[in-house]
């Protein structure tokens, strides 16, 4: 039985964790906070970590540990890049357009896009979304990163990026699985061409404003949200992080179609609405979204990939089933998951290139959840 609080606005509390009016989690706030601080303390290169946990009653706990920069502590109000979790927003919009009959999952992409070298025009929208297209990942192309760092302020058009940086396919479409951001750049171009709007405009209109995600932003330029946390990146490979916030993100954001930023509370609310509440996409597409393609060769943390969401390997999540997405971008790491066995949603965000504290932090947090919340039957 669902607690009635879950269907109302998600609330943030700082002192008391209540389950439908009963104080049954008296230690969890302290344990959650200690879980974050322990992760920061145990990882020499860590900087900051921020987390939101939506409990079975719909109440959200937020906490943070570590620094943004200098002596500035991380707070729950700091905003991070969500990295590849952005694919879940893109997939949701694509499914909405399919429901509106403006496209279909099994449409070949040549119906919407021009031809490109190294991109099979008979690949379908579904194959883009579940990474079975066989396309090479431009993010594995060193020439792409060289171009970004040589001129980080350059505005890249998606058409130009796809023509310059996509190499020969890994395999014929539908024959295997390969994670490739190339798929979602193509999908964003299709969405923009269908709607005649930019991805930031589309996200705001269809997702952020409707779901009350007031601390979620998308940009395809160098603009950063006001509360953007400082990021850290090892620029010279000396294993010492360099403060990276002054680096212009124009080339990066424009080349992928847009970069999404959010607080952990907003990110948790997004994943909760998408996976647990399932109010983002029409019901008739739910089975499609959660049809996880497996195996996923080369990805030790992924057991299966659906349409913009993935099924995590339980060896990574303390044996607990977890659905959602993870992501890295320049100077950031993030994970957002729903735990169906505990009816809990977790978002955790890190402000370092390698997400130094996120694995320890998630492991610690899951232990607290398992110790305090009964598993669902």
C-alpha positions in Angstrom: 0.0 0.0 0.0 1.4 3.4 -1.0 1.6 6.1 1.7 -0.6 9.1 0.7 2.3 11.5 1.2 4.0 10.0 -1.9 1.4 11.3 -4.3 1.6 14.8 -2.9 4.5 17.3 -3.3 7.8 15.8 -2.1 8.9 17.4 1.1 12.4 18.0 2.4 13.1 17.7 6.1 16.2 18.3 8.1 15.6 16.9 11.5 12.8 14.3 11.6 12.2 11.3 9.3 8.5 10.3 9.6 6.7 7.4 8.0 3.0 8.3 7.7 3.2 10.1 11.0 5.2 7.5 12.9 8.7 8.2 14.0 10.2 4.9 13.0 13.6 6.1 11.6 15.1 7.9 14.6 18.7 7.2 13.6 18.6 7.5 9.9 19.4 11.2 9.5 22.5 10.8 11.6 23.5 7.6 9.8 22.9 9.1 6.4 25.1 12.1 7.2 27.8 9.8 8.6 27.7 7.7 5.5 28.5 10.7 3.3 31.2 12.1 5.6 32.8 8.6 5.8 33.0 8.4 2.0 34.7 11.8 1.8 37.1 10.9 4.6 38.0 7.5 3.1 38.9 8.8 -0.4 42.1 10.9 -0.6 41.2 12.7 -3.8 37.5 13.4 -3.0 36.1 16.9 -2.9 32.4 17.1 -2.4 29.3 14.8 -2.2 25.6 15.7 -2.1 22.7 13.4 -1.8 18.9 13.2 -1.7 16.9 10.1 -0.5 13.2 9.9 -1.1 11.8 7.5 1.6 8.8 5.2 1.2 6.5 7.9 2.6 7.6 10.5 0.1 9.6 12.6 2.5 13.1 13.6 1.2 16.2 13.7 3.2 19.1 15.8 1.8 22.7 15.9 3.0 26.1 16.9 1.9 29.8 16.6 2.8 33.1 18.0 1.6 33.9 21.2 -0.3 32.9 23.0 -3.4 36.2 25.0 -3.4 38.5 26.7 -0.9 36.7 26.7 2.5 33.2 26.7 0.9 31.3 23.6 2.1 28.9 21.7 -0.2 25.3 22.3 0.6 22.1 20.6 -0.7 21.4 23.7 -2.7 24.4 23.3 -4.9 23.7 22.3 -8.5 25.8 19.7 -10.4 25.9 18.5 -13.9 23.9 15.2 -14.2 26.2 13.9 -17.1 24.7 10.9 -18.9 21.7 10.8 -16.7 20.6 13.4 -19.3 19.7 10.5 -21.5 16.7 9.7 -19.3 15.3 13.1 -20.0 15.9 12.8 -23.7 14.3 9.3 -23.8 11.2 10.6 -22.0 10.7 13.4 -24.5 11.1 11.0 -27.4 8.5 8.6 -25.9 6.1 11.5 -25.4 6.5 12.4 -29.1 5.8 8.8 -30.1 2.7 8.8 -28.0 1.6 12.0 -29.9 2.2 10.1 -33.2 4.9 12.6 -34.3 7.3 9.7 -34.6 7.4 5.9 -33.8 10.0 3.8 -32.0 10.6 1.6 -35.0 10.8 4.4 -37.5 14.2 4.4 -39.3 16.2 7.6 -38.7 16.3 8.5 -42.4 12.7 9.6 -42.0 14.0 12.5 -39.9 17.7 13.0 -40.6 20.1 13.5 -43.5 22.6 10.8 -44.3 26.0 10.7 -42.4 29.1 8.8 -43.0 29.5 5.8 -40.6 25.8 6.1 -39.6 23.4 3.5 -41.0 20.2 5.4 -42.0 18.0 2.4 -41.4 18.8 2.4 -37.7 15.6 2.9 -35.7 14.7 5.3 -33.0 14.4 2.3 -30.6 17.9 1.2 -31.5 19.2 4.6 -30.7 17.5 4.6 -27.3 18.6 1.1 -26.2 22.1 1.3 -27.6 21.7 -1.5 -30.1 22.4 0.7 -33.2 26.1 -0.5 -33.4 27.3 3.1 -33.7 30.7 4.1 -32.4 30.8 6.4 -29.5 32.2 9.8 -30.5 33.2 10.2 -26.8 35.8 7.4 -27.4 37.4 9.5 -30.2 40.4 11.4 -28.9 40.0 13.9 -31.7 36.7 15.0 -30.2 38.3 15.8 -26.8 41.3 17.5 -28.4 38.9 19.8 -30.3 37.0 20.6 -27.1 40.1 21.5 -25.1 41.7 23.4 -28.0 38.7 25.7 -28.3 36.3 25.2 -25.3 34.3 28.3 -26.2 33.3 27.1 -29.7 29.6 26.5 -30.4 29.2 23.1 -32.2 26.2 22.3 -34.3 24.9 18.7 -33.9 25.0 18.1 -37.6 28.7 19.2 -37.8 29.7 17.2 -34.8 28.1 14.0 -36.2 29.9 14.5 -39.5 33.3 15.1 -37.9 33.7 12.8 -35.0 31.7 9.6 -35.6 33.9 6.7 -36.7 33.0 3.4 -38.3 30.3 1.3 -36.5 31.2 -1.3 -33.9 28.8 -3.8 -35.4 25.7 -4.0 -37.7 22.5 -2.6 -36.2 20.7 -4.9 -33.8 23.5 -7.5 -33.6 24.9 -6.5 -30.2 25.0 -3.7 -27.6 27.4 -0.8 -27.3 26.9 2.2 -25.1 27.3 5.3 -27.3 26.4 8.9 -26.6 26.3 9.2 -30.4 22.8 7.6 -30.2 21.4 10.3 -28.0 22.9 13.1 -30.0 21.1 11.7 -33.0 17.9 11.4 -30.9 18.2 15.0 -29.7 18.6 16.2 -33.3 15.5 14.3 -34.3 13.6 15.8 -31.4 14.7 19.3 -32.2 13.9 18.9 -35.9 10.4 17.5 -35.1 9.5 20.2 -32.6 11.4 23.1 -34.0 12.7 23.9 -30.6 16.1 23.6 -28.7 16.5 20.9 -26.1 16.6 23.4 -23.2 13.3 24.8 -24.4 11.8 21.3 -24.8 13.0 20.1 -21.4 11.6 23.1 -19.7 8.2 23.0 -21.4 7.6 19.2 -21.2 9.5 18.1 -18.1 11.0 20.7 -15.7 8.0 23.1 -15.4 5.4 20.3 -15.3 7.1 18.3 -12.6 8.1 21.2 -10.4 11.8 20.7 -11.0 12.7 24.3 -10.0 16.4 23.6 -9.5 16.9 21.8 -12.8 18.3 23.6 -15.8 19.5 22.7 -19.3 21.9 24.7 -21.4 23.7 24.3 -24.7 26.0 27.2 -24.0 28.6 28.3 -21.5 25.9 29.6 -19.1 25.9 28.0 -15.6 23.2 27.9 -13.0 23.7 30.5 -10.2 24.3 27.8 -7.5 26.5 25.6 -9.7 29.1 23.9 -7.5 32.8 24.2 -8.4 34.1 21.2 -10.4 37.5 19.5 -10.3 39.4 17.9 -13.2 43.0 16.6 -13.5 44.1 18.8 -16.4 47.7 17.6 -16.6 47.4 14.0 -15.6 49.5 14.5 -12.4 46.8 12.8 -10.2 46.1 16.2 -8.6 42.8 17.8 -9.3 42.7 21.3 -10.8 39.8 23.7 -10.1 37.8 23.5 -13.3 34.9 25.9 -12.9 36.4 28.7 -15.0 36.7 26.4 -18.0 34.2 27.3 -20.7 31.6 24.5 -21.2 30.2 25.9 -24.5 31.9 23.3 -26.8 30.9 20.4 -24.6 27.3 21.4 -24.0 26.6 22.4 -27.6 28.2 19.2 -29.0 25.9 16.9 -27.1 22.8 18.9 -27.6 22.5 20.3 -24.1 23.9 19.7 -20.6 21.4 19.2 -17.7 22.2 20.5 -14.2 20.2 19.8 -11.0 20.3 19.6 -7.3 20.3 16.0 -5.9 16.7 16.7 -4.6 15.5 17.6 -8.0 17.4 14.7 -9.6 15.8 12.2 -7.1 12.4 13.7 -7.8 12.9 13.3 -11.5 13.9 9.6 -11.2 11.1 9.0 -8.7 8.5 10.5 -11.1 9.9 8.6 -14.1 10.3 5.2 -12.5 8.3 4.9 -9.3 5.4 7.1 -9.9 5.6 6.6 -13.7 3.8 9.9 -14.5 6.3 11.1 -17.1 5.5 8.8 -20.0 2.1 7.3 -21.1 1.3 3.9 -19.6 1.2 2.1 -22.9 5.0 2.8 -23.3 6.1 1.6 -19.9 6.8 -2.0 -21.0 8.9 -0.5 -23.9 11.0 1.7 -21.6 11.7 -1.1 -19.1 12.5 -3.8 -21.7 16.1 -4.1 -20.7 18.5 -5.2 -23.4 21.0 -7.7 -22.0 23.9 -8.6 -21.8 25.7 -5.3 -22.0 29.3 -6.2 -22.9 32.0 -3.9 -21.6 29.8 -2.4 -18.9 30.4 -4.2 -15.5 27.8 -2.1 -13.7 25.0 -2.6 -16.2 22.9 -5.8 -16.4 20.4 -4.3 -19.0 19.5 -1.1 -20.8 16.0 -0.1 -21.7 14.9 3.2 -23.3 17.0 5.8 -21.4 17.1 3.8 -18.2 19.3 0.9 -17.0 19.2 -2.1 -14.7 22.2 -2.0 -12.5 24.3 -5.1 -11.7 23.4 -6.0 -8.2 27.0 -6.7 -7.4 27.4 -2.9 -7.5 24.4 -2.2 -5.3 24.9 -4.6 -2.4 22.6 -7.2 -3.9 19.7 -4.7 -4.2 17.8 -4.3 -7.5 18.3 -0.7 -8.8 16.9 1.0 -11.9 17.9 4.4 -13.1 21.0 5.9 -14.6 24.5 7.1 -13.8 26.6 9.7 -15.5 30.0 11.5 -15.8 30.7 14.8 -17.4 33.7 17.1 -17.2 34.4 17.5 -13.5 31.3 15.7 -12.3 29.8 12.3 -11.5 26.2 11.4 -10.6 23.9 8.4 -10.0 20.1 8.4 -9.6 18.3 5.1 -8.8 15.0 3.7 -7.6 15.2 0.6 -5.3 12.0 -1.4 -5.9 12.7 -3.8 -3.0 12.7 -0.8 -0.6 10.6 1.7 -2.4 13.4 4.3 -2.0 14.9 6.7 -4.6 18.5 7.9 -4.2 20.4 10.6 -6.1 24.0 11.2 -5.3 26.3 13.8 -7.0 30.1 14.3 -6.9 32.1 17.3 -8.1 35.2 15.5 -9.3 36.2 14.1 -12.7 36.3 10.5 -11.5 33.4 10.8 -9.0 36.0 9.9 -6.3 33.5 9.5 -3.4 30.4 8.3 -5.1 31.0 4.6 -4.9 31.9 4.6 -1.2 29.0 7.0 -0.5 26.4 4.9 -2.3 27.7 1.7 -0.7 27.4 3.4 2.8 24.0 4.8 2.1 22.6 1.5 0.9 23.7 -0.1 4.1 21.8 2.4 6.1 18.7 1.8 4.0 18.9 -1.9 4.4 19.4 -1.6 8.1 16.5 0.7 8.7 13.8 0.1 6.1 11.9 -3.2 5.7 12.2 -4.7 2.3 8.9 -4.8 0.4 7.1 -8.1 -0.1 
